[in-house]
Amino acid sequence: MSPSRSALPLTVLLCAALTLVPNAAEATDADGLATRITPSVPPPKVRVDPTKEGVKAKATTKKKTRLTSSRKHKPSKKVAVPPPPPAIRPAAARLRHVKELRLNIGMCGRLQPDGTVPGPTRCQPEWATPAVEPTAGPTAPVVQQPRPQDVSWEQVLGESKDVVFPGLHVKVQPAGRTLVNLDTIVYTEDSKVSTTTVTLLGFPVVVEATPMSYTWSFGDGATLTTTSPGKPYPAKEITHKYMKRGGVRVSVTTNYAARFNVAGTGWQYIDGTVPITGPATPLLIREAVPILVDPPR
């Protein structure tokens, strides 16, 4: 091969290399010196193949264009495989896992007493179960302890009515039967101040009843109210005359003033009186007929 023929491929090779580098250029500075401008992108790789006509240069690096960059690669379809069920770690593996978590405290934090680790979800051990907050169930009602002021008068009266507020029995003179237009005497001997102690709400309650007045019912529609319980014959303090014969029932209603004391906290007085009606006393009324008789000789 002649020297001129062997030098031709090298010349063509250099020219091809320079033409394939568009970004490489020379610039002249102020002093007229040529300065090489470094391309912003790396030059493409060039492959030179000798042919019959000469030398063929071919770039091996593809240049990205809008056409090639717009093409989207279709992702390959992947079959989802269900993960295997988590295996129960033995005690030694759990301790090793805890040690690994402790080494990564910069991200996950320290192991808490309940077995959880502060941090992302991946920081939690597989065997750790989240703490279950107790659900708020129905709360038991608060039982308030009774106080002395909780004792009411209605409770005291219902507990002591039959003991401290007795119904008084009426006595009549003449006893059992009387006459029309005759002064019939009525009175009662059971009138007195009554005191008793009862227990309410766990507290001792002292109850006191004092007779204040008496309303007499004579059985013929007539009534009389007095402040005295009356006295037997010959006092004639409380009397009544019947106008016709027949049978009647005499009774008396005692009006009591009441007060009570709960556990020594002081007396509480009741407004008004407590009327208590006693049992009725039967009475037969007869009419006297005058008869003329001969005087004894």
C-alpha positions as CSV (number, residue, x, y, z in Angstrom):
1,M,0.0,0.0,0.0
2,S,1.3,3.4,-1.0
3,P,1.8,6.1,1.6
4,S,-0.7,8.4,0.1
5,R,-3.5,5.7,0.2
6,S,-2.8,4.9,3.9
7,A,-2.8,8.5,5.0
8,L,-6.2,9.1,3.4
9,P,-8.3,7.2,6.0
10,L,-6.6,9.0,8.8
11,T,-7.5,12.4,7.3
12,V,-11.0,11.3,6.6
13,L,-11.3,9.9,10.1
14,L,-10.2,13.2,11.7
15,C,-12.6,15.2,9.5
16,A,-15.5,13.0,10.4
17,A,-14.7,13.3,14.0
18,L,-14.7,17.0,13.9
19,T,-17.9,17.2,11.9
20,L,-19.7,15.0,14.4
21,V,-18.9,17.3,17.3
22,P,-21.2,20.3,16.7
23,N,-20.7,21.8,20.1
24,A,-16.9,22.0,19.9
25,A,-15.8,25.4,18.4
26,E,-13.0,27.9,18.7
27,A,-13.5,31.4,19.9
28,T,-11.1,34.3,19.6
29,D,-10.5,36.4,22.7
30,A,-9.5,40.0,22.9
31,D,-5.8,39.2,22.3
32,G,-6.6,37.3,19.1
33,L,-5.8,33.9,20.7
34,A,-7.9,31.0,19.8
35,T,-9.6,29.5,22.8
36,R,-11.2,26.0,22.9
37,I,-14.8,26.0,24.1
38,T,-15.6,22.9,26.0
39,P,-19.0,21.5,25.0
40,S,-21.7,21.4,27.6
41,V,-22.5,17.8,26.8
42,P,-20.1,14.9,26.3
43,P,-19.3,14.1,22.6
44,P,-21.0,11.1,21.1
45,K,-19.0,7.9,20.5
46,V,-18.0,7.4,16.8
47,R,-17.2,4.1,15.1
48,V,-15.2,4.2,11.8
49,D,-15.4,1.3,9.3
50,P,-13.3,1.2,6.1
51,T,-15.3,0.6,2.9
52,K,-14.5,0.3,-0.8
53,E,-15.3,3.9,-1.4
54,G,-13.4,5.1,1.7
55,V,-14.1,5.3,5.4
56,K,-17.6,5.2,7.0
57,A,-18.1,6.9,10.3
58,K,-21.1,6.0,12.5
59,A,-22.2,7.4,15.9
60,T,-22.9,4.8,18.5
61,T,-24.7,7.1,21.0
62,K,-28.3,8.0,20.3
63,K,-29.3,11.6,20.9
64,K,-32.5,12.1,22.8
65,T,-35.1,14.1,20.9
66,R,-38.7,15.2,21.6
67,L,-39.9,12.2,19.6
68,T,-37.9,9.7,21.6
69,S,-38.6,11.3,25.0
70,S,-42.3,11.4,24.4
71,R,-42.5,7.6,24.0
72,K,-43.7,5.9,27.1
73,H,-42.7,2.4,27.9
74,K,-45.5,0.3,28.9
75,P,-44.9,-1.3,32.3
76,S,-44.9,-5.0,32.3
77,K,-47.7,-6.6,34.1
78,K,-46.8,-8.2,37.4
79,V,-48.9,-10.8,39.0
80,A,-49.6,-9.9,42.7
81,V,-48.4,-12.7,44.9
82,P,-50.0,-12.7,48.4
83,P,-47.4,-12.4,51.1
84,P,-46.9,-15.5,53.3
85,P,-48.5,-15.4,56.7
86,P,-46.2,-13.9,59.4
87,A,-44.4,-16.5,61.4
88,I,-44.3,-16.4,65.2
89,R,-40.9,-15.5,66.3
90,P,-39.3,-17.4,69.1
91,A,-38.1,-15.6,72.2
92,A,-34.5,-15.5,71.1
93,A,-35.5,-14.0,67.7
94,R,-37.6,-11.4,69.4
95,L,-34.8,-10.3,71.7
96,R,-32.5,-10.1,68.6
97,H,-35.1,-8.0,66.9
98,V,-35.4,-5.7,69.9
99,K,-31.6,-5.2,69.9
100,E,-31.7,-4.3,66.2
101,L,-34.4,-1.7,66.9
102,R,-32.4,-0.3,69.8
103,L,-29.5,0.3,67.4
104,N,-31.7,2.4,65.2
105,I,-32.9,4.8,67.9
106,G,-32.1,7.8,65.7
107,M,-35.1,7.0,63.5
108,C,-37.4,4.8,65.5
109,G,-36.9,5.8,69.1
110,R,-36.6,3.5,72.2
111,L,-38.7,0.5,73.0
112,Q,-41.7,1.5,75.2
113,P,-42.9,-0.6,78.2
114,D,-46.0,-1.7,76.3
115,G,-43.9,-3.2,73.5
116,T,-44.3,-0.4,70.9
117,V,-41.6,1.8,69.3
118,P,-42.1,5.5,68.5
119,G,-41.6,6.2,64.8
120,P,-42.8,5.1,61.4
121,T,-44.8,1.9,60.9
122,R,-41.7,0.0,59.8
123,C,-40.2,0.6,63.2
124,Q,-42.8,-1.6,65.0
125,P,-41.7,-5.2,65.7
126,E,-43.8,-7.8,64.0
127,W,-44.7,-9.5,67.2
128,A,-45.8,-6.2,68.9
129,T,-49.5,-5.7,69.2
130,P,-50.9,-2.2,69.6
131,A,-52.2,-1.3,73.0
132,V,-56.0,-1.4,73.1
133,E,-57.5,1.6,74.8
134,P,-60.2,0.5,77.3
135,T,-63.6,1.5,76.1
136,A,-65.6,3.7,78.4
137,G,-68.5,1.6,79.7
138,P,-71.5,2.8,81.6
139,T,-70.4,4.5,84.8
140,A,-71.9,3.5,88.1
141,P,-74.2,6.1,89.6
142,V,-72.6,8.1,92.3
143,V,-74.3,7.3,95.6
144,Q,-74.6,10.4,97.8
145,Q,-74.5,9.7,101.5
146,P,-77.6,11.0,103.3
147,R,-77.4,14.1,105.5
148,P,-79.5,15.2,108.5
149,Q,-81.2,17.9,106.4
150,D,-82.4,15.2,104.0
151,V,-84.9,14.0,106.5
152,S,-88.3,15.5,105.7
153,W,-91.4,16.0,107.8
154,E,-93.4,13.6,105.6
155,Q,-91.0,10.8,106.5
156,V,-91.2,11.7,110.2
157,L,-95.0,11.8,110.2
158,G,-95.3,8.5,108.3
159,E,-92.9,6.8,110.7
160,S,-94.3,8.1,114.0
161,K,-98.0,8.9,113.4
162,D,-99.4,5.9,115.1
163,V,-97.0,6.3,118.2
164,V,-96.6,9.9,119.0
165,F,-100.0,11.2,117.6
166,P,-102.6,9.0,119.4
167,G,-106.3,9.2,118.7
168,L,-108.0,10.0,122.0
169,H,-111.1,8.1,123.3
170,V,-114.2,10.1,124.5
171,K,-115.8,9.3,127.8
172,V,-119.5,10.2,128.3
173,Q,-121.5,10.8,131.5
174,P,-124.0,9.3,132.0
175,A,-122.2,6.4,130.4
176,G,-123.8,4.4,127.7
177,R,-127.2,6.3,127.6
178,T,-128.5,9.8,128.3
179,L,-131.8,11.7,128.2
180,V,-133.2,14.3,125.8
181,N,-132.6,17.9,127.2
182,L,-130.2,16.6,129.7
183,D,-126.6,18.0,130.0
184,T,-124.4,15.2,128.8
185,I,-120.8,15.5,130.0
186,V,-117.9,14.6,127.6
187,Y,-114.1,14.5,128.3
188,T,-110.9,12.6,127.6
189,E,-108.2,11.5,130.0
190,D,-105.5,10.5,127.5
191,S,-104.4,14.1,126.6
192,K,-100.7,14.6,127.2
193,V,-97.5,15.6,125.4
194,S,-96.1,12.6,123.5
195,T,-92.4,12.0,122.7
196,T,-90.8,9.2,120.8
197,T,-87.6,8.5,118.9
198,V,-87.5,6.9,115.4
199,T,-84.6,6.2,112.9
200,L,-84.7,7.7,109.5
201,L,-81.9,7.5,106.9
202,G,-79.6,6.2,109.6
203,F,-80.1,9.2,111.9
204,P,-82.0,9.2,115.3
205,V,-85.0,11.5,115.1
206,V,-86.8,12.8,118.2
207,V,-90.5,13.6,117.6
208,E,-92.7,15.6,120.0
209,A,-96.5,16.1,119.8
210,T,-98.4,18.5,122.0
211,P,-102.3,18.6,122.0
212,M,-103.4,22.2,121.2
213,S,-107.2,22.0,120.7
214,Y,-110.0,19.5,120.6
215,T,-112.9,19.3,118.2
216,W,-115.9,17.3,119.6
217,S,-118.4,15.6,117.3
218,F,-121.6,14.7,119.2
219,G,-123.1,12.5,116.5
220,D,-126.2,14.6,115.8
221,G,-124.4,17.1,113.5
222,A,-123.3,19.4,116.3
223,T,-119.5,20.1,116.9
224,L,-117.6,22.1,119.5
225,T,-113.9,23.1,119.6
226,T,-112.2,23.7,123.0
227,T,-108.7,24.1,124.3
228,S,-109.4,21.8,127.3
229,P,-109.8,18.0,127.3
230,G,-112.7,18.4,129.7
231,K,-113.3,16.9,133.2
232,P,-115.7,14.4,134.6
233,Y,-118.7,15.1,136.8
234,P,-119.3,17.3,138.8
235,A,-117.2,19.8,136.8
236,K,-119.5,19.9,133.8
237,E,-116.8,21.7,131.8
238,I,-117.9,20.4,128.4
239,T,-121.6,19.4,128.0
240,H,-124.1,18.9,125.2
241,K,-128.0,18.5,125.1
242,Y,-129.6,16.2,122.7
243,M,-133.0,17.3,121.3
244,K,-134.4,13.9,120.2
245,R,-134.0,10.3,121.1
246,G,-131.9,7.8,119.1
247,G,-128.4,6.4,118.9
248,V,-125.3,8.4,118.2
249,R,-121.5,8.0,118.1
250,V,-119.4,10.6,119.9
251,S,-115.7,11.3,118.9
252,V,-113.0,13.9,119.4
253,T,-110.3,15.2,116.9
254,T,-107.1,16.2,118.6
255,N,-105.1,18.9,116.9
256,Y,-101.4,18.4,117.7
257,A,-98.5,20.9,117.4
258,A,-95.4,19.0,116.3
259,R,-91.6,19.4,116.2
260,F,-88.7,17.1,115.5
261,N,-84.9,17.0,116.0
262,V,-82.6,15.1,113.7
263,A,-79.4,13.8,115.3
264,G,-79.2,16.7,117.7
265,T,-79.1,19.4,114.9
266,G,-81.9,21.4,116.6
267,W,-85.7,21.5,116.7
268,Q,-87.7,22.0,113.6
269,Y,-91.3,23.2,114.1
270,I,-94.1,22.2,111.8
271,D,-96.5,24.9,110.5
272,G,-100.1,24.4,111.6
273,T,-101.3,21.4,113.5
274,V,-101.8,17.7,112.8
275,P,-105.4,16.6,113.3
276,I,-105.9,13.1,114.6
277,T,-109.4,11.7,115.1
278,G,-109.9,9.0,117.8
279,P,-112.3,6.1,118.0
280,A,-116.0,6.8,118.4
281,T,-118.0,6.1,121.6
282,P,-121.6,4.8,121.1
283,L,-124.4,6.6,123.0
284,L,-128.1,5.8,123.3
285,I,-130.5,8.8,123.8
286,R,-133.8,8.3,125.5
287,E,-136.7,10.5,126.2
288,A,-138.2,10.7,129.8
289,V,-142.0,10.5,130.1
290,P,-143.6,11.9,133.3
291,I,-146.0,9.5,135.1
292,L,-148.3,10.4,137.9
293,V,-148.4,8.0,140.8
294,D,-150.0,8.0,144.2
295,P,-147.9,9.2,147.0
296,P,-147.1,6.5,149.5
297,R,-149.4,6.5,152.5
